[in-house]
Amino acid sequence: MATRYFGAPIPRLEDPRLLTGRGTYVDDITLPGMLHAAVLRSPHAHARIRRVDVSRARQAPGVVAVFTHADLPPALAGPLPKLIPHPALVHHKTQYALAADKVRHVGEPVAFVVADSRYRAEDAAELIEVDYEPLPPVVDLEAAVRPDAPLVHEDIGTNVCAHYTQRVGNVEEAFARAPVVVRERFVIDRGTAAPLETRGVVAQWDPRMRQLVVWDSTQAPIPIRNGLARLLGLSQAQVRVVAPDIGGGFGPKIMMFYPEEVLVPCAAMQLGRPVKWIEDRRECFVAMNQEREQIHDAAIATDRDGRILGVRTEFLYDAGAYIPYGLIVPIVASTTLPGPYKIPAYHCEFRAVFTTKTIVSPYRGAGRPHGVFVMERLLDRVADQLGLDRAEVRRRNFIQPHEFPYDVGLIYQDNAPLVYDSGNYPATLDKALQMIGYDRWPEEKARYRRQGRYVGLGVACYVEGSGIGPYEGCRVTVEPSGKVYAATSVGTQGQGHFTSFAQIIADVLSVPVEDVVVTTGDSGAFGWGTGTFASRAAVVAGTAAHLAAQAVREKALKVAATRLEARVEDLVLEGGRVYVRGAPARSLTLGEIAVLANPLRGTIPEEWEQPGLEASRYFAPPRGTFPNGVHAALVEVDPETGLARFLRYVVVHDCGRVINPKILDGQIRGGVAQGIGGVFYEKLVYDSGGQLLTQTFMDYLLPTAMEIPEVEVAHLETPSPLNPLGIKGAGEAGVIPVPALFAQAVEDALSEFGVKINEMPLSPSRLRDLIRAAGPRSSP
Amino acid sequence: MKPPPFRYAAPTSVDQALALLSAFGPEAKVLAGGQSLMPLLNLRLVRPGVLVDLNRVRELDYIREDDGEVAIGAMTRQRTAERSALVRRLLPLLADALPLVGHPPIRTRGTVGGSIAHADPSAELPAVLLALDGSVVVRGPAGTRRIPAADFFVSYLTTALAPEDLLVEVRFPAHPGAGTAFMEVARRHGDYALVGAAALVRLRDGRCQGVRLAFTGVGPTPVRVAEAEAAVEGRELTPAVAAEVRKVVAARLEPDSDIHASAEYRREVAGVLAERALRRAADRAREVG
């Protein structure tokens, strides 16, 4: 097979459309007679609702309807669906469409106002009187697990909704005999994905077609369709969910359901008019799921050469007020922690804890940054304690290239054994060290110090779970025009699927990549699938696209064989034409074959299976594939002001065969930027009353181009044996090791102060605290 | 994030604006560049009955030299001031500060008068006005009056302006040839700084004269530290003197803690910036002199 496109850094086919403002985002959907909704949200972290009076709001100008919990149909009155159950999740509490008798976090929806404009809907929402009886907030994660803590959900008698342990080997014995043991506490605080496009839903009920069409800024349109059909008493065919152009998802745009995802369709059906709700930025801060808060008590045991004998972590996972998404994040944290290292004995144990804060669900990284932070920090401490080079400690513990497949001994987030499929960890590290100039670092650091500058080097390694099942599908159709149309249901939030899937298909069918038109995220175009998450779209949907294109190719050859009176084996498909090998003068284009495959008279032979030049194929990997990477960076710190900035940033990444290096580099760089945001700029701050103090971009600081260094990216390509293209996922690679890397680099920069960093994110003020606390050496 | 209902008026002269302010009193809110007011409106944190939009009042857009001062019309865009040769020549401290105000799109809308009237203690321009002992020109029902910067900034987002008053002009004393520096620690480029320090110094025989030191982000208004200025006045800026300034600044300031920085951090860093800004100002004075 010719691979003219696979591996080529072609420009993204969707960019001309998106960059010239011709994209269609949910807020671009405007329909005749459309109404606008606003949500009244809880101002309290925790309160009982005594009474809701909407009488004034219902009479306000322009108001068409006001919904409270009492107004909901029975199917929407109870808790919304449990998304991903787990045996250890004994108290699987999920959110309500509208709060029933209690609110459990600031921003929880209490009432839903539909009016002729968003302005008037917001004006009316202010007129709703809610009588709240404030209850004690549950904010601090450690306080939440104490027996005397106020209860977020009284009926379960505890705030701990899951307690789950996984073990490999004999950890107690490993620690008992180890000459070196290091224990540390690590704290990671909350952040938000802050997508450029906030959430939004538009719904239209067509009484003539008896069809509900929902435009939803979601990463998972098919499960949304299936769930809506069930909740609203419709068949799946009567519901079409379209995830149009999406301005960033990063994980939180899957919940099934966010309250607005059922309220807007329900209102559109009841009122017989289209309804639009667009999340505003302040709502996005309190009502879109958040992530990252965990407290780990971890320990490592090694021999005198720094070889790992055992690792343990016991941690608290802040679930927020409800836990619809189950235990994915803490399981990913537990199972990412071992990373590229051989750990003969490992104990990971977590408690998932309800607090009166916004719900937590996966956000780019989804526990991976936590696991890597803990593991890499522990290895740094071992290196310090033994006086070993930090790169050498890592090298001594790497899983070696000949040891794959490597069974870590744990169960991963997809309920399958955690088995690494392939990788070359030593080569990845060596390449990164070479790029950052590790060998020369001691002299370089001394040179900076002579200039009065404090510069540190950080290097961190990780393995990223990606490309998990259950499945995705793709339908590839060649139309008589010769154009190739492909449809898959995974949604696209900027990952370049319109290009990378087209590259895969164009190679198989030997057509120009511009002739392949890809549709994603529309249940009306392709009705089976799960969604875009866990760095899986390229691996799972990309492979399905490859398989479907292959089936179309085979079909094209079969149909052409009949017309050309030749055997299939003697045919060649090249440049979009089929001909008998050695006789290109008589050929059929794919378009001509498409016409032949769908005749108006005669019959279609049994071996054609179906009419048309079209095939749907599914790819269901038995388990995930595991890319890996090493990041290295130079960070300069001003010890007097606590300011830090990246001088250089190097990423060496191995996600198997690369479909499009330009798109891949963009993924990596975007991830690094998000990672840098998460270590030094972005932090959600809750006060002791459970109020979120950072509700605007004045207070929640996203890094800008000024804060992000040029990211130098290099790739190794160790193919995955788990799919025919040899590819692995790359969506989260950029973000994962940044906390570990930054902590190490800052410690290195401030080595003469003896600063210890066990928490993320940092800030100038917090860094000064740590410098001050480090002791008398702290006055530079 | 939609504003509550309000009435809107767009006067084309100062007289019309004043008439509107008299008519509506505290119900009215003046809109200049909108860089602070519009978010506050959309967050429903302010609820004016009437918005008096000054953007059509052309007579308030000017920069001119006047009696040893530079008079800047209240509606002059920050970007216009930033690009003004007059400002660069006569107001080097203002020229240092302007590029630190937000980002170019913000300065293209934001006005000099708006920033002064908004009186955010973290903003650069109020600190510059205070450091220079400048003043504002205010028109109200009783006529025109001048208010010195020291009396103008009352507290957090609060000034000596009455509801019927309109700030029409900002007057910065000219200081050509002085060494100046505006230094700040901001979380990101273009953010309101955690702490900022404005320094102005002239050198005579290596000794500092006319020393000014003003700070942002360390109190409810921009703050001058007279003791720190006195500690340098008439002396050479030796390491010992610089260290003393740092100590005095940290001792005198009483900042608050917030989610971005502790009070202790702000005190320390104000001292660090005072020292650094003075050094840079002195270096500049040497270059100019």
Interface residues (C-beta under 8 A of the other chain):
Chain A: R118 Y119 E122 D123 E126 D280 R281 R282 E640 T641 G642 L643 Y681 V685 L693 T694 T696 M698 D699 L701 P703 T704 M706 E707 S763 P764 S765 R768 D769
Chain B: M1 K2 P3 P4 P5 P39 L43 R44 V185 R187 R188 H189 G190 D191 Y192 L194 I259 H260 A261 S262 E264 Y265 E268 V269 V272 L273
